[in-house]
Amino acid sequence: MTTSHTDMKVRDVAHPMLAQLEPEDGSRQRAVVLMRRILSSKVRSQNHRLLAETGAPTFQARHGRPPESLADIEESLFDVPAYRMWSAANRAVQEMLWMSVGEPIFRDQARIEAAAKALSEAPDKRGSLHLDPGYDPSPEVAEVDIHLQPGGYALARSPTDVTAGALYETGGNVFSFSVGGRRDDSKAAAISRLIEQEYPGFVPRRILDLGCSAGAASAAYAWRYPDAEVHALDIGAGMLRYAHARAESLGVAVHFHQMDASRLAFADASFDLVVSHNVLHEMSDQTRQAMIAESMRVLRPGGLLIYQDVNVRSITDPVVKADIVWEKHFNGERFWLAYSNADLCADLLAGGFPSEQIREHEIPAVAGALRWYVIAARKPETQGTPA
């Protein structure tokens, strides 16, 4: 049995682990959304003019040649006072985003943790949570406050802490609304729609969500495919406690695991569908390639790999590409440029997927104006094994 992607539970749903907002909390968050939109549409859009009028002539005078490389463009832009002002303001607003989200979460922390604990320990719970006390989270993720999230994805300050997940979900919502996302959007719904269009008749029995963060997509797959067994993993205990309780509050069964996507503790050929959402740009080339190899290993013959991520890989404009470098330097996105420049088709080919089975897509979000990058591949069938 399946349900329409339009009926799927989406990211901005009510559940007990969401912080209870005072009126001023909502006002601050709406102000952050507005300021981010102004900085993007009214200020960032002037970067081409600033480069042409001031940045490039200054670079030419200093070096005796026009700016050519991405590093040249970056240097030229930072020669412009207005660009430096935008840079400082953009960083400040991102910090304000986390203050607007974090204050109500920390104020409401005791109630949030109690609600998560009750859901996770309920006798009628549907899914499960598997934490590894000896696990050492991958430093390339754990040591960075990605997009400045306080404490990063691996934050876990106590045996009941769920702060990382609470920050991720609410912070992600505020950020998405500021760049054109919608409350009724769902990345999992967009991928489910793609599966319907590109692989008609494919209905997964076991699903693995790599880098699940707060579990919004994991829960959505469990809703979309109620007869499937859904597993999800991430590196942080606090993130996973939150994700598990969130799924339980929504009445769906998801089995959460603390492990690296590049070192999966699952048997060979044990999943029909392996997915990831916005994970590719958070890892090094080596980790990504190991994740692809592991995805290939755990897929059943005829199974699907589908990785979705931010749609920046087709950018060729050097000024817009400089924004990607800015994210790397000032927003905790250390692998943003590596993802943008990676040859992902070659990576999947090296991971064992046949070239004729590898497909790249640019797909629309279910709601709003955003578009996503997707790379998908199907594992070859073997004789006598059903798809």
C-alpha positions in Angstrom: 0.0 0.0 0.0 1.2 3.5 -0.8 -0.2 7.0 -0.3 -0.1 10.0 -2.6 2.9 12.2 -2.2 0.4 15.1 -1.7 -0.9 13.4 1.4 2.5 12.9 3.0 3.4 14.4 6.3 5.8 17.3 5.7 8.5 19.1 7.6 6.6 21.8 9.4 4.2 19.6 11.3 3.1 20.1 14.9 4.6 17.8 17.5 5.5 17.9 21.2 9.3 18.6 20.7 8.8 21.9 19.1 9.5 24.8 21.4 6.5 26.8 22.7 6.9 30.3 21.3 6.1 33.5 22.9 4.8 36.3 20.6 8.2 38.0 20.5 9.9 34.7 19.5 7.8 34.5 16.4 8.4 38.1 15.7 12.2 37.7 15.9 12.1 34.7 13.5 9.9 36.5 11.0 12.3 39.5 11.2 15.2 37.1 10.4 13.4 35.8 7.4 12.7 39.3 6.2 16.3 40.4 6.7 17.7 37.4 4.9 15.4 38.1 1.9 16.5 41.7 1.8 20.2 40.8 1.9 19.7 38.3 -0.9 17.3 40.2 -3.3 18.4 43.8 -2.7 22.0 43.6 -1.7 23.6 40.3 -2.9 22.1 41.0 -6.4 24.4 44.0 -6.7 27.6 41.9 -6.7 28.1 41.9 -10.4 27.9 45.7 -10.5 30.2 46.1 -7.5 32.8 43.8 -9.2 32.6 45.6 -12.5 32.7 49.2 -11.1 35.1 48.8 -8.2 36.4 45.3 -7.6 37.9 44.4 -11.0 39.5 47.8 -11.5 41.2 47.6 -8.1 42.4 44.1 -8.9 43.7 45.3 -12.3 45.6 48.1 -10.7 47.2 45.8 -8.1 48.1 42.9 -10.3 48.3 44.3 -13.8 45.7 41.9 -15.2 41.9 41.4 -14.8 40.6 38.9 -12.3 40.2 35.5 -13.9 40.1 32.7 -11.4 37.6 32.1 -8.6 40.2 33.2 -6.1 40.7 36.4 -8.1 37.0 37.1 -8.1 36.8 36.6 -4.4 39.7 38.9 -3.8 38.2 41.5 -6.0 34.8 41.5 -4.3 36.4 41.8 -0.8 38.1 45.0 -2.1 34.7 46.6 -2.3 33.4 48.1 1.0 29.8 47.4 0.1 30.6 43.7 -0.4 32.4 43.5 2.9 29.4 45.2 4.5 27.1 42.6 3.0 29.4 39.8 4.1 29.3 41.0 7.7 25.6 41.5 7.7 24.9 38.1 6.1 27.0 36.4 8.8 25.3 38.5 11.6 21.8 37.5 10.3 22.8 33.9 10.3 23.9 34.2 13.9 20.6 36.0 14.7 18.7 33.1 13.1 20.2 30.7 15.7 19.5 33.2 18.5 15.9 33.5 17.5 15.5 29.7 17.3 17.8 28.8 20.2 16.3 31.1 22.9 12.8 29.4 23.0 14.4 25.9 22.7 16.7 26.4 25.7 13.9 28.1 27.7 11.6 25.1 27.0 14.4 22.5 27.2 13.1 20.5 30.2 9.6 20.0 28.7 11.0 19.1 25.3 13.4 16.5 26.7 10.6 15.1 28.9 8.3 14.8 25.9 11.0 13.1 23.8 11.8 10.7 26.6 8.1 9.7 27.1 7.7 9.1 23.3 10.9 7.1 23.0 10.0 4.9 26.0 6.3 4.4 25.3 5.3 0.7 25.5 3.5 1.0 22.2 6.3 2.7 20.2 6.5 1.7 16.6 10.2 2.3 15.7 13.5 2.0 17.5 16.6 3.9 18.5 20.1 2.4 18.4 22.8 4.5 19.9 26.4 3.4 20.3 28.1 4.6 23.6 31.5 4.0 22.1 30.9 5.8 18.8 33.2 8.7 17.9 31.4 10.9 15.4 33.2 11.7 12.2 35.4 14.8 12.9 34.8 16.3 9.4 31.2 16.8 10.5 31.3 16.8 14.3 34.1 19.4 14.6 32.3 22.0 12.5 29.2 24.1 13.3 27.6 23.5 9.9 25.7 26.6 8.8 26.7 27.9 12.3 24.2 25.6 14.1 25.3 25.9 17.8 27.2 22.8 18.8 26.9 21.2 15.4 25.1 18.1 14.4 26.9 15.9 17.0 25.8 18.0 20.0 24.8 15.7 22.9 25.4 17.2 26.3 23.5 14.6 28.4 21.9 11.2 28.1 18.6 12.9 27.4 19.7 15.8 25.3 17.8 16.4 22.0 18.9 20.0 21.4 20.7 19.3 18.1 17.5 17.9 16.6 15.4 20.8 17.9 17.8 23.4 16.6 18.1 21.6 13.2 14.4 21.3 12.6 13.3 24.8 13.6 16.4 26.5 12.3 16.0 24.7 9.0 12.4 25.8 8.7 13.3 29.5 9.3 16.2 29.3 6.9 14.1 27.6 4.2 11.3 30.1 4.4 13.9 32.9 3.9 15.1 31.4 0.6 11.7 30.6 -0.9 10.8 27.3 0.8 7.3 26.6 1.8 5.8 25.0 4.9 4.1 22.4 2.8 7.3 21.3 1.0 8.9 17.9 1.5 12.2 16.7 -0.1 11.0 13.1 0.4 7.8 13.9 -1.4 9.8 15.3 -4.3 11.9 12.1 -4.5 8.8 9.9 -4.2 7.3 11.8 -7.2 10.5 11.2 -9.1 10.4 7.5 -8.4 6.8 7.4 -9.7 7.8 9.2 -12.9 11.1 7.5 -13.6 10.7 4.0 -12.1 7.0 3.2 -12.4 5.9 0.2 -10.3 9.0 0.4 -8.0 7.8 0.0 -4.4 10.6 -0.4 -1.8 10.3 -2.9 1.0 13.3 -1.7 3.0 14.5 1.9 2.9 17.7 3.5 4.2 18.0 7.2 4.8 21.6 8.4 5.1 22.3 11.4 7.2 18.7 11.8 8.4 19.3 14.7 10.7 16.0 15.5 12.6 14.2 12.7 10.7 11.7 14.7 8.6 12.4 12.8 5.4 12.7 9.5 7.3 9.2 9.9 8.7 7.8 11.0 5.4 9.1 7.8 3.7 7.5 5.8 6.4 4.2 7.6 5.8 4.6 7.3 2.0 5.4 3.6 2.1 3.6 2.2 5.1 4.4 -1.4 4.3 8.2 -0.7 4.1 10.7 -1.0 6.9 12.5 2.3 7.2 16.0 2.7 8.7 17.8 6.0 9.1 21.2 7.1 10.4 23.2 10.1 11.5 26.2 10.8 13.7 24.7 12.6 16.7 23.0 11.0 19.6 21.0 14.2 20.4 19.9 14.5 16.8 18.8 10.9 16.7 16.9 11.0 20.0 15.0 13.9 18.6 14.3 12.2 15.3 13.1 9.0 16.9 10.7 10.9 19.2 9.5 13.0 16.3 8.7 10.0 14.2 6.9 8.4 17.2 4.8 11.5 17.7 3.7 11.3 14.1 2.7 7.7 14.4 5.2 6.2 11.9 7.8 3.5 12.4 11.4 4.4 11.7 14.5 2.6 13.1 17.3 5.1 13.8 21.0 4.2 14.1 24.1 6.1 15.1 26.7 5.4 12.5 28.7 6.8 9.6 27.2 6.7 6.1 30.6 5.6 4.9 30.8 2.6 7.2 27.4 0.9 7.3 26.7 -1.9 9.7 24.1 -3.5 7.5 24.2 -6.8 5.6 24.9 -6.9 1.9 21.9 -6.6 -0.4 19.6 -5.6 2.4 17.8 -2.5 1.1 15.6 -1.7 -2.0 16.1 2.1 -1.7 19.0 4.1 -0.3 18.4 7.9 -0.1 20.1 11.0 1.2 18.9 14.5 1.4 21.4 17.5 1.4 24.2 15.2 2.6 26.6 15.3 -0.4 27.6 18.9 0.3 28.5 18.0 4.0 31.3 15.5 3.3 34.8 15.2 1.8 35.4 13.6 -1.6 36.8 10.5 0.2 33.8 10.1 2.5 31.3 10.6 -0.3 33.0 8.0 -2.4 33.0 5.5 0.5 29.3 6.3 1.1 28.6 5.4 -2.6 30.5 2.1 -2.3 28.6 1.3 0.9 25.3 2.2 -0.7 26.1 -0.1 -3.6 26.9 -2.9 -1.2 23.7 -2.8 0.9 21.4 -2.3 -2.2 19.6 -5.4 -3.4 19.9 -6.2 -7.1 17.5 -3.9 -8.9 17.5 -1.5 -5.9 17.7 2.3 -6.3 20.2 4.8 -5.0 18.9 8.4 -4.9 20.9 11.3 -3.5 19.2 14.8 -3.4 21.0 18.0 -2.7 21.2 21.7 -3.2 21.0 22.8 -6.9 24.3 24.7 -7.2 26.3 22.3 -9.4 25.3 23.9 -12.7 26.4 27.4 -11.6 29.1 28.8 -14.0 28.8 32.5 -13.3 32.0 33.3 -11.3 30.4 36.0 -9.2 27.6 33.6 -8.1 30.2 30.8 -7.6 32.0 33.2 -5.3 29.0 32.9 -3.0 29.7 29.2 -2.7 33.2 30.1 -1.5 31.7 32.6 1.0 29.6 29.8 2.5 32.7 27.7 2.9 34.6 30.5 4.7 31.9 32.1 6.8 29.0 29.7 7.2 30.6 26.4 8.3 30.1 24.7 4.8 33.6 23.4 4.5 32.8 21.0 1.6 30.4 23.3 -0.3 32.8 23.9 -3.1 34.0 20.3 -3.2 30.4 19.2 -3.8 29.9 21.9 -6.4 32.9 20.7 -8.4 32.7 17.0 -7.9 32.2 14.6 -10.8 29.4 12.6 -9.1 28.7 10.4 -12.2 32.3 9.3 -12.2 32.0 8.6 -8.4 29.0 6.4 -9.0 30.6 4.6 -11.9 33.7 3.9 -9.7 31.3 2.7 -7.0 30.1 -0.1 -9.4 26.9 1.5 -10.9 26.7 1.0 -14.7 26.9 4.2 -16.7 23.5 3.5 -18.4 21.8 3.3 -15.0 23.2 6.7 -13.7 20.9 9.7 -14.2 21.2 13.3 -13.1 18.0 15.4 -12.6 17.0 18.9 -11.7 13.6 18.6 -10.1 11.1 21.1 -8.7 10.2 21.2 -5.0 6.7 19.9 -4.2 5.8 23.5 -3.1 7.6 26.8 -3.6 10.1 28.0 -6.2 13.1 25.9 -5.2 14.7 23.3 -7.4 16.8 20.3 -6.3 19.7 18.5 -7.8 19.3 14.7 -7.8 21.6 11.9 -8.9 20.1 8.4 -9.1 21.3 5.0 -10.1 19.9 1.4 -10.2 21.9 -1.6 -9.1 22.0 -4.2 -11.9 19.7 -7.2 -11.6 21.1 -10.7 -11.1 19.7 -13.8 -12.6 16.7 -15.2 -10.6 16.5 -12.2 -8.2 13.4 -10.1 -8.3 13.6 -6.3 -8.4 
